[in-house]
């Protein structure tokens, strides 16, 4: 298993943050199915204020660039990214890998 960690800062608006959290309580099934299809085994997002931290566990042969590009082409993924972009302060057409910043493991 491989693990990737990422961070993102949400917009500075408590109501928008509340809506973002609510959206993630009801992630569209096609989005979860797409993650599984490209080799993402588990994804968790944690929040402290406006800062998000994502843990993404994948299959051993997962290639971040290749498989995230493939994920972006799957049903409803682009629609989901456009929807959550409003809470992330990004352009609606921004891909996940353009918004979320991969972190380097140091320990």
Secondary structure by P-SEA (a helix, b strand, c coil): cbbbbbcccccccaaaaaaaaaaaacccaaaaaaaaaacccbbbbbbcccbbbbbbbbcccccaaaaaaaaaaccaaaaaaaaacccccccccccccccbbbbbbcc
